[in-house]
């Protein structure tokens, strides 16, 4: 048998990312969140310029960094949409496991809760 060796490049997971770290969606959300926050702080804070810049950076850098990183490998807006949907419906939103054929039928859920039927 002839085996061929294929080498995986080190940057194969960098597609769709800025600087190989941040996803494009997260970067756009950070800009959309940060620019109004930046200009709002600089325009409406009643301090001297140096104090305005310091207070603005104390507020701006954590907010933009939080939007860049995201939550649980999701962007901030995707997480908020998922959270909103969960609070409205109170169901399982994402499930990465085995799904049975009739799992979403009401009788299956009732049987599963009561332990009436054993599934393999």
N, CA, C and O atoms as CSV, one atom per row, in Angstrom:
chain,resi,resn,atom,element,x,y,z
A,1,UNK,N,N,0.834,-1.183,0.000
A,1,UNK,CA,C,0.000,0.000,0.000
A,1,UNK,C,C,0.875,1.241,0.000
A,1,UNK,O,O,1.903,1.314,0.673
A,2,UNK,N,N,0.441,2.181,-0.755
A,2,UNK,CA,C,1.147,3.460,-0.799
A,2,UNK,C,C,0.379,4.484,0.026
A,2,UNK,O,O,-0.775,4.803,-0.261
A,3,UNK,N,N,1.030,4.974,1.029
A,3,UNK,CA,C,0.417,6.002,1.859
A,3,UNK,C,C,1.013,7.348,1.479
A,3,UNK,O,O,2.218,7.479,1.260
A,4,UNK,N,N,0.146,8.335,1.406
A,4,UNK,CA,C,0.612,9.686,1.116
A,4,UNK,C,C,0.435,10.544,2.362
A,4,UNK,O,O,-0.574,10.449,3.061
A,5,UNK,N,N,1.406,11.361,2.622
A,5,UNK,CA,C,1.353,12.246,3.770
A,5,UNK,C,C,0.934,13.629,3.315
A,5,UNK,O,O,1.531,14.203,2.404
A,6,UNK,N,N,-0.099,14.162,3.956
A,6,UNK,CA,C,-0.569,15.501,3.656
A,6,UNK,C,C,-0.289,16.383,4.871
A,6,UNK,O,O,-0.602,16.016,6.003
A,7,UNK,N,N,0.278,17.499,4.633
A,7,UNK,CA,C,0.599,18.426,5.708
A,7,UNK,C,C,-0.463,19.512,5.783
A,7,UNK,O,O,-0.803,20.138,4.778
A,8,UNK,N,N,-0.980,19.726,6.981
A,8,UNK,CA,C,-1.994,20.756,7.204
A,8,UNK,C,C,-1.265,22.034,7.599
A,8,UNK,O,O,-0.486,22.030,8.553
A,9,UNK,N,N,-1.506,23.125,6.880
A,9,UNK,CA,C,-0.801,24.366,7.231
A,9,UNK,C,C,-1.250,24.905,8.584
A,9,UNK,O,O,-2.347,24.605,9.056
A,10,UNK,N,N,-0.401,25.690,9.186
A,10,UNK,CA,C,-0.684,26.225,10.523
A,10,UNK,C,C,-1.828,27.231,10.522
A,10,UNK,O,O,-2.460,27.430,11.559
A,11,UNK,N,N,-2.111,27.863,9.401
A,11,UNK,CA,C,-3.141,28.898,9.350
A,11,UNK,C,C,-4.438,28.406,8.703
A,11,UNK,O,O,-5.176,29.217,8.144
A,12,UNK,N,N,-4.735,27.122,8.759
A,12,UNK,CA,C,-5.943,26.623,8.106
A,12,UNK,C,C,-7.218,27.071,8.799
A,12,UNK,O,O,-8.281,27.046,8.178
A,13,UNK,N,N,-7.158,27.477,10.049
A,13,UNK,CA,C,-8.353,27.942,10.754
A,13,UNK,C,C,-8.487,29.460,10.729
A,13,UNK,O,O,-9.390,30.004,11.364
A,14,UNK,N,N,-7.622,30.143,10.023
A,14,UNK,CA,C,-7.639,31.605,10.028
A,14,UNK,C,C,-8.575,32.208,8.993
A,14,UNK,O,O,-8.664,33.432,8.898
A,15,UNK,N,N,-9.271,31.398,8.222
A,15,UNK,CA,C,-10.156,31.933,7.187
A,15,UNK,C,C,-11.308,32.690,7.841
A,15,UNK,O,O,-11.927,32.190,8.780
A,16,UNK,N,N,-11.593,33.881,7.353
A,16,UNK,CA,C,-12.685,34.689,7.882
A,16,UNK,C,C,-12.360,35.382,9.186
A,16,UNK,O,O,-13.264,35.754,9.935
A,17,UNK,N,N,-11.092,35.558,9.466
A,17,UNK,CA,C,-10.698,36.213,10.710
A,17,UNK,C,C,-9.743,37.367,10.415
A,17,UNK,O,O,-9.010,37.358,9.426
A,18,UNK,N,N,-9.775,38.341,11.291
A,18,UNK,CA,C,-8.872,39.483,11.199
A,18,UNK,C,C,-7.703,39.222,12.142
A,18,UNK,O,O,-7.915,38.904,13.312
A,19,UNK,N,N,-6.494,39.352,11.656
A,19,UNK,CA,C,-5.269,39.080,12.403
A,19,UNK,C,C,-5.206,37.648,12.926
A,19,UNK,O,O,-4.430,37.353,13.834
A,20,UNK,N,N,-6.023,36.754,12.355
A,20,UNK,CA,C,-6.037,35.364,12.770
A,20,UNK,C,C,-6.702,35.117,14.101
A,20,UNK,O,O,-6.690,33.984,14.584
A,21,UNK,N,N,-7.285,36.135,14.717
A,21,UNK,CA,C,-7.857,35.997,16.057
A,21,UNK,C,C,-9.348,36.325,16.079
A,21,UNK,O,O,-10.155,35.543,16.582
A,22,UNK,N,N,-9.707,37.489,15.529
A,22,UNK,CA,C,-11.070,37.995,15.668
A,22,UNK,C,C,-11.875,37.727,14.408
A,22,UNK,O,O,-11.402,37.953,13.294
A,23,UNK,N,N,-13.098,37.241,14.597
A,23,UNK,CA,C,-13.982,37.043,13.452
A,23,UNK,C,C,-14.448,38.400,12.934
A,23,UNK,O,O,-14.493,39.385,13.671
A,24,UNK,N,N,-14.789,38.426,11.659
A,24,UNK,CA,C,-15.201,39.683,11.024
A,24,UNK,C,C,-16.489,40.202,11.659
A,24,UNK,O,O,-16.640,41.407,11.863
A,25,UNK,N,N,-17.409,39.305,11.970
A,25,UNK,CA,C,-18.666,39.725,12.589
A,25,UNK,C,C,-18.420,40.384,13.944
A,25,UNK,O,O,-19.043,41.394,14.269
A,26,UNK,N,N,-17.513,39.813,14.731
A,26,UNK,CA,C,-17.201,40.396,16.035
A,26,UNK,C,C,-16.550,41.759,15.881
A,26,UNK,O,O,-16.812,42.662,16.674
A,27,UNK,N,N,-15.707,41.918,14.873
A,27,UNK,CA,C,-15.069,43.208,14.632
A,27,UNK,C,C,-16.100,44.266,14.252
A,27,UNK,O,O,-16.038,45.396,14.737
A,28,UNK,N,N,-17.031,43.911,13.403
A,28,UNK,CA,C,-18.079,44.865,13.008
A,28,UNK,C,C,-18.937,45.243,14.218
A,28,UNK,O,O,-19.288,46.411,14.386
A,29,UNK,N,N,-19.270,44.278,15.049
A,29,UNK,CA,C,-20.060,44.584,16.240
A,29,UNK,C,C,-19.297,45.473,17.214
A,29,UNK,O,O,-19.887,46.344,17.853
A,30,UNK,N,N,-17.993,45.260,17.330
A,30,UNK,CA,C,-17.184,46.111,18.208
A,30,UNK,C,C,-17.151,47.541,17.694
A,30,UNK,O,O,-17.212,48.484,18.482
A,31,UNK,N,N,-17.054,47.710,16.388
A,31,UNK,CA,C,-17.055,49.064,15.809
A,31,UNK,C,C,-18.419,49.718,15.992
A,31,UNK,O,O,-18.503,50.889,16.363
A,32,UNK,N,N,-19.490,48.965,15.732
A,32,UNK,CA,C,-20.849,49.515,15.879
A,32,UNK,C,C,-21.135,49.880,17.336
A,32,UNK,O,O,-21.821,50.867,17.601
A,33,UNK,N,N,-20.623,49.105,18.268
A,33,UNK,CA,C,-20.820,49.415,19.680
A,33,UNK,C,C,-19.876,50.511,20.161
A,33,UNK,O,O,-20.258,51.336,20.991
A,34,UNK,N,N,-18.653,50.525,19.648
A,34,UNK,CA,C,-17.632,51.425,20.175
A,34,UNK,C,C,-17.685,52.845,19.670
A,34,UNK,O,O,-17.462,53.774,20.447
A,35,UNK,N,N,-17.974,53.051,18.393
A,35,UNK,CA,C,-17.945,54.411,17.820
A,35,UNK,C,C,-18.970,55.331,18.492
A,35,UNK,O,O,-18.596,56.427,18.912
A,36,UNK,N,N,-20.248,54.936,18.615
A,36,UNK,CA,C,-21.175,55.840,19.318
A,36,UNK,C,C,-20.800,56.050,20.781
A,36,UNK,O,O,-20.979,57.140,21.324
A,37,UNK,N,N,-20.286,55.013,21.408
A,37,UNK,CA,C,-19.851,55.135,22.800
A,37,UNK,C,C,-18.681,56.110,22.917
A,37,UNK,O,O,-18.632,56.922,23.841
A,38,UNK,N,N,-17.760,56.028,21.992
A,38,UNK,CA,C,-16.593,56.909,21.990
A,38,UNK,C,C,-16.996,58.370,21.791
A,38,UNK,O,O,-16.596,59.242,22.562
A,39,UNK,N,N,-17.786,58.625,20.760
A,39,UNK,CA,C,-18.188,60.005,20.493
A,39,UNK,C,C,-19.145,60.544,21.552
A,39,UNK,O,O,-19.104,61.732,21.874
A,40,UNK,N,N,-20.003,59.685,22.095
A,40,UNK,CA,C,-20.912,60.124,23.157
A,40,UNK,C,C,-20.164,60.542,24.414
A,40,UNK,O,O,-20.492,61.550,25.042
A,41,UNK,N,N,-19.167,59.763,24.768
A,41,UNK,CA,C,-18.380,60.110,25.960
A,41,UNK,C,C,-17.591,61.398,25.740
A,41,UNK,O,O,-17.556,62.261,26.617
A,42,UNK,N,N,-16.965,61.531,24.586
A,42,UNK,CA,C,-16.165,62.727,24.338
A,42,UNK,C,C,-17.022,63.983,24.213
A,42,UNK,O,O,-16.580,65.075,24.569
A,43,UNK,N,N,-18.243,63.832,23.709
A,43,UNK,CA,C,-19.085,65.011,23.502
A,43,UNK,C,C,-19.827,65.446,24.761
A,43,UNK,O,O,-20.028,66.644,24.959
A,44,UNK,N,N,-20.240,64.516,25.616
A,44,UNK,CA,C,-21.149,64.868,26.697
A,44,UNK,C,C,-20.545,64.847,28.097
A,44,UNK,O,O,-21.210,65.258,29.048
A,45,UNK,N,N,-19.333,64.391,28.251
A,45,UNK,CA,C,-18.739,64.431,29.589
A,45,UNK,C,C,-18.276,65.849,29.917
A,45,UNK,O,O,-17.613,66.478,29.093
A,46,UNK,N,N,-18.609,66.365,31.098
A,46,UNK,CA,C,-18.282,67.755,31.427
A,46,UNK,C,C,-16.926,67.904,32.125
A,46,UNK,O,O,-16.828,68.576,33.152
A,47,UNK,N,N,-15.886,67.279,31.573
A,47,UNK,CA,C,-14.561,67.348,32.180
A,47,UNK,C,C,-13.583,67.992,31.217
A,47,UNK,O,O,-13.929,68.314,30.081
A,48,UNK,N,N,-12.361,68.176,31.682
A,48,UNK,CA,C,-11.291,68.657,30.801
A,48,UNK,C,C,-10.927,67.539,29.829
A,48,UNK,O,O,-11.325,66.389,30.017
A,49,UNK,N,N,-10.175,67.881,28.799
A,49,UNK,CA,C,-9.890,66.931,27.718
A,49,UNK,C,C,-9.152,65.686,28.215
A,49,UNK,O,O,-9.481,64.568,27.817
A,50,UNK,N,N,-8.174,65.873,29.068
A,50,UNK,CA,C,-7.414,64.723,29.568
A,50,UNK,C,C,-8.307,63.776,30.366
A,50,UNK,O,O,-8.205,62.559,30.218
A,51,UNK,N,N,-9.156,64.308,31.184
A,51,UNK,CA,C,-10.072,63.497,31.980
A,51,UNK,C,C,-11.093,62.812,31.086
A,51,UNK,O,O,-11.449,61.656,31.317
A,52,UNK,N,N,-11.569,63.527,30.058
A,52,UNK,CA,C,-12.506,62.928,29.115
A,52,UNK,C,C,-11.889,61.718,28.429
A,52,UNK,O,O,-12.531,60.676,28.297
A,53,UNK,N,N,-10.649,61.856,27.995
A,53,UNK,CA,C,-9.971,60.763,27.294
A,53,UNK,C,C,-9.779,59.571,28.228
A,53,UNK,O,O,-9.988,58.429,27.817
A,54,UNK,N,N,-9.391,59.814,29.455
A,54,UNK,CA,C,-9.173,58.724,30.410
A,54,UNK,C,C,-10.484,57.999,30.718
A,54,UNK,O,O,-10.528,56.769,30.697
A,55,UNK,N,N,-11.539,58.743,31.001
A,55,UNK,CA,C,-12.834,58.132,31.308
A,55,UNK,C,C,-13.375,57.393,30.084
A,55,UNK,O,O,-13.935,56.304,30.213
A,56,UNK,N,N,-13.208,57.980,28.900
A,56,UNK,CA,C,-13.678,57.331,27.676
A,56,UNK,C,C,-12.944,56.020,27.440
A,56,UNK,O,O,-13.570,55.031,27.059
A,57,UNK,N,N,-11.646,55.986,27.655
A,57,UNK,CA,C,-10.889,54.752,27.448
A,57,UNK,C,C,-11.239,53.695,28.499
A,57,UNK,O,O,-11.224,52.500,28.204
A,58,UNK,N,N,-11.551,54.128,29.715
A,58,UNK,CA,C,-11.967,53.177,30.745
A,58,UNK,C,C,-13.290,52.523,30.366
A,58,UNK,O,O,-13.519,51.360,30.698
A,59,UNK,N,N,-14.148,53.241,29.688
A,59,UNK,CA,C,-15.436,52.689,29.263
A,59,UNK,C,C,-15.323,51.989,27.912
A,59,UNK,O,O,-15.900,50.919,27.720
A,60,UNK,N,N,-14.582,52.588,26.970
A,60,UNK,CA,C,-14.548,52.113,25.595
A,60,UNK,C,C,-13.779,50.799,25.428
A,60,UNK,O,O,-14.256,49.889,24.749
A,61,UNK,N,N,-12.610,50.693,26.032
A,61,UNK,CA,C,-11.754,49.520,25.807
A,61,UNK,C,C,-12.404,48.224,26.313
A,61,UNK,O,O,-12.389,47.238,25.575
A,62,UNK,N,N,-12.970,48.166,27.517
A,62,UNK,CA,C,-13.631,46.913,27.912
A,62,UNK,C,C,-14.855,46.579,27.060
A,62,UNK,O,O,-15.092,45.411,26.751
A,63,UNK,N,N,-15.638,47.599,26.677
A,63,UNK,CA,C,-16.832,47.326,25.872
A,63,UNK,C,C,-16.456,46.799,24.493
A,63,UNK,O,O,-17.040,45.822,24.024
A,64,UNK,N,N,-15.495,47.431,23.845
A,64,UNK,CA,C,-15.070,46.976,22.513
A,64,UNK,C,C,-14.356,45.626,22.608
A,64,UNK,O,O,-14.541,44.773,21.739
A,65,UNK,N,N,-13.558,45.423,23.632
A,65,UNK,CA,C,-12.893,44.136,23.802
A,65,UNK,C,C,-13.880,43.013,24.059
A,65,UNK,O,O,-13.709,41.907,23.547
A,66,UNK,N,N,-14.902,43.284,24.842
A,66,UNK,CA,C,-15.939,42.290,25.102
A,66,UNK,C,C,-16.678,41.940,23.815
A,66,UNK,O,O,-16.995,40.774,23.582
A,67,UNK,N,N,-16.956,42.943,22.972
A,67,UNK,CA,C,-17.627,42.685,21.698
A,67,UNK,C,C,-16.705,41.947,20.730
A,67,UNK,O,O,-17.185,41.132,19.942
A,68,UNK,N,N,-15.410,42.202,20.763
A,68,UNK,CA,C,-14.461,41.492,19.896
A,68,UNK,C,C,-14.359,40.016,20.266
A,68,UNK,O,O,-14.324,39.156,19.386
A,69,UNK,N,N,-14.311,39.725,21.536
A,69,UNK,CA,C,-14.119,38.342,21.975
A,69,UNK,C,C,-15.413,37.544,21.852
A,69,UNK,O,O,-15.387,36.400,21.400
A,70,UNK,N,N,-16.536,38.123,22.243
A,70,UNK,CA,C,-17.800,37.410,22.179
A,70,UNK,C,C,-18.021,36.561,23.425
A,70,UNK,O,O,-17.252,36.617,24.385
A,71,UNK,N,N,-19.088,35.775,23.383
A,71,UNK,CA,C,-19.449,34.919,24.506
A,71,UNK,C,C,-19.621,33.493,23.994
A,71,UNK,O,O,-20.361,33.257,23.039
A,72,UNK,N,N,-18.946,32.556,24.621
A,72,UNK,CA,C,-19.053,31.139,24.260
A,72,UNK,C,C,-18.849,30.886,22.772
A,72,UNK,O,O,-19.595,30.122,22.161
A,73,UNK,N,N,-17.853,31.519,22.198
A,73,UNK,CA,C,-17.513,31.337,20.791
A,73,UNK,C,C,-18.598,31.854,19.847
A,73,UNK,O,O,-18.636,31.450,18.685
A,74,UNK,N,N,-19.457,32.716,20.305
A,74,UNK,CA,C,-20.476,33.360,19.479
A,74,UNK,C,C,-20.254,34.860,19.528
A,74,UNK,O,O,-19.602,35.380,20.433
A,75,UNK,N,N,-20.805,35.539,18.543
A,75,UNK,CA,C,-20.739,36.996,18.583
A,75,UNK,C,C,-21.730,37.506,19.624
A,75,UNK,O,O,-22.609,36.773,20.076
A,76,UNK,N,N,-21.577,38.750,19.988
A,76,UNK,CA,C,-22.420,39.331,21.036
A,76,UNK,C,C,-23.884,39.383,20.618
A,76,UNK,O,O,-24.761,39.079,21.425
A,77,UNK,N,N,-24.165,39.760,19.377
A,77,UNK,CA,C,-25.563,39.833,18.926
A,77,UNK,C,C,-26.181,38.444,18.809
A,77,UNK,O,O,-27.359,38.270,19.119
A,78,UNK,N,N,-25.415,37.464,18.372
A,78,UNK,CA,C,-25.933,36.098,18.279
A,78,UNK,C,C,-26.251,35.556,19.679
A,78,UNK,O,O,-27.270,34.894,19.874
A,79,UNK,N,N,-25.382,35.840,20.640
A,79,UNK,CA,C,-25.638,35.408,22.005
A,79,UNK,C,C,-26.887,36.085,22.576
A,79,UNK,O,O,-27.715,35.432,23.211
A,80,UNK,N,N,-27.019,37.396,22.349
A,80,UNK,CA,C,-28.193,38.106,22.869
A,80,UNK,C,C,-29.478,37.616,22.214
A,80,UNK,O,O,-30.509,37.514,22.879
A,81,UNK,N,N,-29.429,37.309,20.905
A,81,UNK,CA,C,-30.607,36.783,20.223
A,81,UNK,C,C,-30.970,35.398,20.766
A,81,UNK,O,O,-32.149,35.105,20.965
A,82,UNK,N,N,-29.976,34.551,21.006
A,82,UNK,CA,C,-30.219,33.229,21.565
A,82,UNK,C,C,-30.775,33.335,22.978
A,82,UNK,O,O,-31.690,32.599,23.346
A,83,UNK,N,N,-30.230,34.236,23.760
A,83,UNK,CA,C,-30.699,34.438,25.133
A,83,UNK,C,C,-32.139,34.944,25.152
A,83,UNK,O,O,-32.952,34.480,25.951
A,84,UNK,N,N,-32.452,35.889,24.276
A,84,UNK,CA,C,-33.814,36.421,24.178
A,84,UNK,C,C,-34.789,35.323,23.763
A,84,UNK,O,O,-35.883,35.220,24.318
A,85,UNK,N,N,-34.395,34.507,22.792
A,85,UNK,CA,C,-35.246,33.417,22.337
A,85,UNK,C,C,-35.468,32.394,23.451
A,85,UNK,O,O,-36.569,31.863,23.595
A,86,UNK,N,N,-34.439,32.119,24.231
A,86,UNK,CA,C,-34.581,31.174,25.331
A,86,UNK,C,C,-35.532,31.703,26.401
A,86,UNK,O,O,-36.375,30.961,26.905
A,87,UNK,N,N,-35.402,32.975,26.748
A,87,UNK,CA,C,-36.276,33.517,27.786
A,87,UNK,C,C,-37.726,33.592,27.320
A,87,UNK,O,O,-38.637,33.547,28.146
A,88,UNK,N,N,-37.956,33.705,26.023
A,88,UNK,CA,C,-39.323,33.743,25.519
A,88,UNK,C,C,-39.937,32.346,25.429
A,88,UNK,O,O,-41.124,32.181,25.710
A,89,UNK,N,N,-39.145,31.331,25.039
A,89,UNK,CA,C,-39.692,30.005,24.774
A,89,UNK,C,C,-39.388,28.967,25.846
A,89,UNK,O,O,-40.146,28.010,26.005
A,90,UNK,N,N,-38.304,29.135,26.577
A,90,UNK,CA,C,-37.883,28.197,27.623
A,90,UNK,C,C,-37.730,26.771,27.083
A,90,UNK,O,O,-38.289,25.827,27.642
A,91,UNK,N,N,-36.972,26.625,25.999
A,91,UNK,CA,C,-36.700,25.321,25.421
A,91,UNK,C,C,-35.207,25.147,25.219
A,91,UNK,O,O,-34.417,26.063,25.446
A,92,UNK,N,N,-34.842,23.954,24.789
A,92,UNK,CA,C,-33.446,23.693,24.455
A,92,UNK,C,C,-33.162,24.379,23.121
A,92,UNK,O,O,-33.845,24.118,22.130
A,93,UNK,N,N,-32.165,25.248,23.092
A,93,UNK,CA,C,-31.877,25.991,21.878
A,93,UNK,C,C,-30.824,25.315,21.020
A,93,UNK,O,O,-30.987,25.212,19.804
A,94,UNK,N,N,-29.769,24.861,21.624
A,94,UNK,CA,C,-28.728,24.178,20.868
A,94,UNK,C,C,-28.442,22.860,21.560
A,94,UNK,O,O,-28.257,22.813,22.776
A,95,UNK,N,N,-28.408,21.799,20.787
A,95,UNK,CA,C,-28.183,20.473,21.322
A,95,UNK,C,C,-27.237,19.753,20.386
A,95,UNK,O,O,-27.565,19.512,19.224
A,96,UNK,N,N,-26.070,19.411,20.887
A,96,UNK,CA,C,-25.086,18.735,20.054
A,96,UNK,C,C,-24.914,17.310,20.545
A,96,UNK,O,O,-23.929,16.993,21.213
A,97,UNK,N,N,-25.845,16.471,20.226
A,97,UNK,CA,C,-25.781,15.095,20.668
A,97,UNK,C,C,-26.697,14.230,19.833
A,97,UNK,O,O,-27.055,14.584,18.710
A,98,UNK,N,N,-27.070,13.104,20.384
A,98,UNK,CA,C,-27.901,12.154,19.669
A,98,UNK,C,C,-29.353,12.587,19.728
A,98,UNK,O,O,-29.846,12.971,20.789
A,99,UNK,N,N,-30.035,12.530,18.609
A,99,UNK,CA,C,-31.446,12.903,18.534
A,99,UNK,C,C,-32.224,11.670,18.103
A,99,UNK,O,O,-31.926,11.069,17.071
A,100,UNK,N,N,-33.216,11.296,18.889
A,100,UNK,CA,C,-34.044,10.157,18.550
A,100,UNK,C,C,-35.075,10.548,17.508
A,100,UNK,O,O,-35.337,11.730,17.285
A,101,UNK,N,N,-35.653,9.546,16.878
A,101,UNK,CA,C,-36.576,9.779,15.767
A,101,UNK,C,C,-37.777,10.620,16.181
A,101,UNK,O,O,-38.107,11.597,15.508
A,102,UNK,N,N,-38.426,10.259,17.265
A,102,UNK,CA,C,-39.653,10.948,17.691
A,102,UNK,C,C,-39.425,11.862,18.876
A,102,UNK,O,O,-40.342,12.090,19.665
A,103,UNK,N,N,-38.250,12.376,19.013
A,103,UNK,CA,C,-37.907,13.121,20.219
A,103,UNK,C,C,-38.750,14.373,20.427
A,103,UNK,O,O,-38.979,14.778,21.567
A,104,UNK,N,N,-39.208,14.984,19.361
A,104,UNK,CA,C,-39.912,16.252,19.504
A,104,UNK,C,C,-41.427,16.086,19.578
A,104,UNK,O,O,-42.156,17.078,19.601
A,105,UNK,N,N,-41.899,14.870,19.614
A,105,UNK,CA,C,-43.325,14.663,19.780
A,105,UNK,C,C,-43.686,14.716,21.263
A,105,UNK,O,O,-42.883,14.344,22.119
A,106,UNK,N,N,-44.867,15.168,21.551
A,106,UNK,CA,C,-45.279,15.332,22.943
A,106,UNK,C,C,-45.365,13.997,23.683
A,106,UNK,O,O,-45.039,13.925,24.868
A,107,UNK,N,N,-45.799,12.945,22.994
A,107,UNK,CA,C,-45.912,11.649,23.662
A,107,UNK,C,C,-44.536,11.126,24.049
A,107,UNK,O,O,-44.376,10.544,25.122
A,108,UNK,N,N,-43.549,11.324,23.195
A,108,UNK,CA,C,-42.194,10.875,23.520
A,108,UNK,C,C,-41.667,11.620,24.738
A,108,UNK,O,O,-41.077,11.013,25.631
A,109,UNK,N,N,-41.875,12.914,24.777
A,109,UNK,CA,C,-41.396,13.706,25.907
A,109,UNK,C,C,-42.099,13.270,27.191
A,109,UNK,O,O,-41.464,13.170,28.241
A,110,UNK,N,N,-43.401,13.012,27.114
A,110,UNK,CA,C,-44.138,12.561,28.289
A,110,UNK,C,C,-43.639,11.194,28.737
A,110,UNK,O,O,-43.435,10.980,29.932
A,111,UNK,N,N,-43.438,10.261,27.804
A,111,UNK,CA,C,-42.921,8.933,28.151
A,111,UNK,C,C,-41.533,9.031,28.755
A,111,UNK,O,O,-41.207,8.311,29.699
A,112,UNK,N,N,-40.737,9.901,28.227
A,112,UNK,CA,C,-39.364,10.038,28.707
A,112,UNK,C,C,-39.346,10.589,30.141
A,112,UNK,O,O,-38.548,10.145,30.967
A,113,UNK,N,N,-40.222,11.548,30.431
A,113,UNK,CA,C,-40.290,12.108,31.783
A,113,UNK,C,C,-40.813,11.106,32.799
A,113,UNK,O,O,-40.333,11.042,33.931
A,114,UNK,N,N,-41.812,10.318,32.379
A,114,UNK,CA,C,-42.421,9.367,33.306
A,114,UNK,C,C,-41.648,8.056,33.382
A,114,UNK,O,O,-41.874,7.261,34.294
A,115,UNK,N,N,-40.738,7.819,32.437
A,115,UNK,CA,C,-39.968,6.574,32.427
A,115,UNK,C,C,-40.791,5.387,32.003
A,115,UNK,O,O,-40.479,4.259,32.387
A,116,UNK,N,N,-41.849,5.604,31.210
A,116,UNK,CA,C,-42.730,4.526,30.794
A,116,UNK,C,C,-42.023,3.598,29.811
A,116,UNK,O,O,-42.141,2.377,29.921
A,117,UNK,N,N,-41.302,4.155,28.865
A,117,UNK,CA,C,-40.720,3.370,27.800
A,117,UNK,C,C,-39.203,3.562,27.827
A,117,UNK,O,O,-38.714,4.678,28.004
A,118,UNK,N,N,-38.473,2.479,27.651
A,118,UNK,CA,C,-37.027,2.551,27.601
A,118,UNK,C,C,-36.587,2.615,26.145
A,118,UNK,O,O,-37.005,1.797,25.326
A,119,UNK,N,N,-35.747,3.582,25.830
A,119,UNK,CA,C,-35.247,3.769,24.461
A,119,UNK,C,C,-33.788,3.338,24.409
A,119,UNK,O,O,-33.028,3.579,25.348
A,120,UNK,N,N,-33.410,2.714,23.336
A,120,UNK,CA,C,-32.011,2.276,23.159
A,120,UNK,C,C,-31.184,3.326,22.501
A,120,UNK,O,O,-29.991,3.122,22.279
